[in-house]
Amino acid sequence: MKFIISSTSMLTSLTAVSKAISAKPVLPILENILIESRNGELYATASDRETTIETKLNIESIEGEGKIAMSTKLTDILKEFPELPLQLETNADGTSMKITSEKGKFDVPGASADDYPTPNIYGEAETVITTSCSTMLDGINKSEFATGNDELRPQMNCILIEMNNDCFTFVAFDAH
């Protein structure tokens, strides 16, 4: 897999998905971000087995398909680059990535993506509902005041979101 991408675009996408990575993951491979090319597009995925965040990266060009699990330290490396195009290429066995830019060449170790769990995104029994981010954010902002903050009852620290084709219902309470 070989692709060209803007350094800030990649940093923004990897930072966003890395929020799903737990401080103490149940599997060591979940400390990494899965970078995968499928059907001529590039995706970054992070998961803690309960929450999975996947984003499509805006690439300039891509060659070949493949996947690699990269450490979140890749985001630290990307922070050092100014806005410029980067060429990234994985090795044949998918365990390291070479970053080439006008500033130099870097070899960054990764891990085989074969052990990365495949999330069940959009399974047959699931329904996809499309909405705007502002609708979701507005509902969360208007209901988060009612969530609890008791560490002994984490189920009270959540917001229930029920989605139907014609409406969204946001429910939160702290048992008082």
N, C-alpha and C positions, 0 to 999 in steps of 0.2 A: 504494500500500500504506500502510495506516494501522493502528497497533496501540497498545494500552496494556499496559505491563508494569512490574513492580516494578524499581526501579533496581538493587537488590542481586541479584535473580534474573538480570537481563541481564548484570551484571558477572561473576557467577560462571560463567555459560555461556560468555561470550566469552573469559574468562581460560582456561577449560579447553580450548577449541578452538584458541586461539592458540598452544598448545604445539606444534602441527604446523607452524607457520611457520618456515621456515629463515632463518638469518641472511643467507644469500646465495641468494635464490630464483632458479631458472632462468628464470622469467618474472616481470616486474615486477608483474603482477596478483596473483601469489601472496603478495605482502606484505600483502594485504588479507584480511578475513574476509567471506565471502559470507553475506548475510542474505537469506533467501528465504521467501516465504509460499507454501505449497502446500496445497490442499484444506482451508483454514481453520486451518492450523497454521503455526507459525513455526519455521524451522530456521536454525542458524548452522553454517557449514562453513569449515574451514581445511585447506590442503593444501600439501605440498611436492613433489607429483607421485608420491612413493613412499608417503607416509603421509597419510591423510585422516582427520580427526576431524569428525564431525557430531553435533550435539545438537539436540534439540527443546526450544524455550524454553517456559516456562510463562507464557502470556499471559492477560490478563484479557479482552481483546476484540480482534478483528481485522476490518478491512474491506479487501476487494480483494486481488488477488494481484499479486506483483511480486518484484523482486530488486534488490539493490544490493551492490556491493563496498565495504566500509568499512575504512578504515585501522585498524590496531591502536591508534592514538591515541584511538579511541573509548573504549577501556577506561580510559585516563587521565582522560578527561572524566567517565566514570561513577563513578570513585573519589571525585570531589568531591561527589557527591550523597549526602544521607542517604537512609535507607530511605523512599522515597515512590514513588507511581505516576508513570510518565513516559508521555507520548503522543509517539510517533514517527511521522513521516510522510515518505515519499519524494516528491520532485518528479516531474513527469510523465515526464521522460526518464531517471529513475533514476540521477542523478549527485550528488544531495545529500539530506541528511536533516535535517528540522527536529525538534528536541527541545523539547517544551513541558512545563513543570512549574510548580508553584506558585512556584518560585524564579526563573522567567523563561523566555525563548525563546532557542534557540541554533540556528544553521544550521551543519551540519557537512558539509564537502565529502566526496564519495565518488567512486566510479568506476563506469562502466557495467559491469554484471555479464555482458555478452555475451561478453567475452573470457575469463571465468573458466572454466577447464577443468572438464568434467563428469566426475567420477570414476565408474568402473564399480563401483558398490556393488550387491551382490546381483545379479550378472549371471546368465544362464541356466545357465552352466557351473559356477556356484559353489553351495555348500551352506551354509545358515545353521544354526549350532549355537548354542543359547542356554544360558548358564551364569551363575552368580553371580559377582560381582566378587571375592568372597572366595576362590573357587576359583582364579581366575586369579592373584590377588595372592599367594596361598599358594604356588603353583607357581613363580612368578617369584622370590619371596623365597628359596625353598629351592634354587634353581639359580643365582642370580646370582653367588654366591661363586666359581663355576668359570669365569666369563667372563674373557677376557683384557683387557688394557688397552694393547695394542701398536697405535700409530697406523698402523704400516706394514701391519698385517694386520687391517683393520676387521671382516672376517668372523668373527674370533675374539672380537669384542666383543658378540656377539649371543646370544640364546637362541632355539633352534629349538622351536617349539610345534607338535606334531602333534595334530590333533583328530579324534577319531572319535566316533560316537554314544555309546559307552559309556565312553570314557576320554580323558584328556589326557596327553600325554607332553612333558615339558620337558627339553631337552638343552642343555648348555653345556659348553665346555671351552676351555682356553687353549693346547693343543698340547703340554702337558707331562705 
